């Protein structure tokens, strides 16, 4: 296993890196300690390959600026910014000990409303503070919500990762252009999925999806592909939480808030996080039923009715929370009022007592005639029995495997079937089961590698090493420049030689017979 070169090093002369805590798309998070005051901090270091790109470096710096600018207790506190010896940039933030909301839902299941209500109110307050500073988070999801314990308060919320936050500033327009899709598909609003200009209501939609998942334990839309999930967000309506989970005690008002926050048209959502928080604050958590669901209750006339006075609405004791149901009350006729009414009632009671005594005597008499049993009139309508409504069958709970994929070297493109996922390192969400999943890794200059994995655990890791393509060695040939370069010294021009003229034969001398001394040759010479 390759050792991280930063572990054990002192960064920027003040932070000693202790261990690696996690890795994201743009950077790696380490646990570090200040060398002087020995305070634990979390260092987020930009990947080395991104440090050479100024736009990504600027976006990384934007995260630190955005979180520091909000300055809210429910948002991660960023305290320092600097550069490593290798040229990568980093920022230091407070070290948190706890669990993110995704782990809480996975381990504990759907959350009771009393607990979910406290968590949601803190999320709304944090995002409301960000929106007041014209900062939109744009990637709200349970993984970016951390729950810690602070001063005896459990489930204290910290909102993390403003890495793709949109700051409403003209200088940042080139970093967040209209038409670019950012975020996680399961929590992405319809206008965000279509690349429209985002505003603060995309965070309202994401909180609505998080609220849905807190109440039911499931996200509203699932699909096998990235675009499949986005299509459902754009065109399909979510199933109501109480319909999806009829066995859970989900308040009707909480369901209504969830569906309003997830409205397809942003004009129909809550106008602000403050408005959404106020609606959540008013939900007490009691289950609300319709009148037909209540048990039968015997209604009695009040003392005011006996006196001939009109009475108000009667209270049904079986209704939760002492709910009052306004119903018309049958009052005593007005002629039985005052003193006459009292006398008439006494007379009726005396007659009933007398009739009871006579019936008792007849029963005790031997051989007496049997007491006739009152017969039910045959023409009375039969009592209607309401049809039994069966609960819809429970949908099987789909569990997922969180697969962390890495390659050596980094940057290999991962393919899931024919779908391109992106360069390594990546974190994939695969349905858990016994069926193997085929992954392909492609990188220029390396052989394509195929790996199969069976997602049987909640968290798994896959690390592959790519093999370089062997290149045949070529014989080195002399490099010939064409067109040829003339030599620096010009060649000397050679003049053609003129042909020699043939010698004319010598004419013999004509002598007169006398010997000339020139013709006499010395034989010894």
Beta strands, then each sheet from edge to edge (+ up, - down):
strand 1: 10-11
strand 2: 15-23
strand 3: 27-34
strand 4: 40-46
strand 5: 78-83
strand 6: 89-94
strand 7: 98-100
strand 8: 135-136
strand 9: 145-150
strand 10: 153-159
strand 11: 166-167
strand 12: 400-408
strand 13: 413-416
strand 14: 419-423
strand 15: 426-431
strand 16: 436-442
strand 17: 449-454
strand 18: 459-465
sheet 1: 1+ 2- 3+ 4- 6+ 5-
sheet 2: 7+ 9- 10+
sheet 3: 8+ 11-
sheet 4: 15+ 12- 18-
sheet 5: 14+ 13- 16+ 17-
end
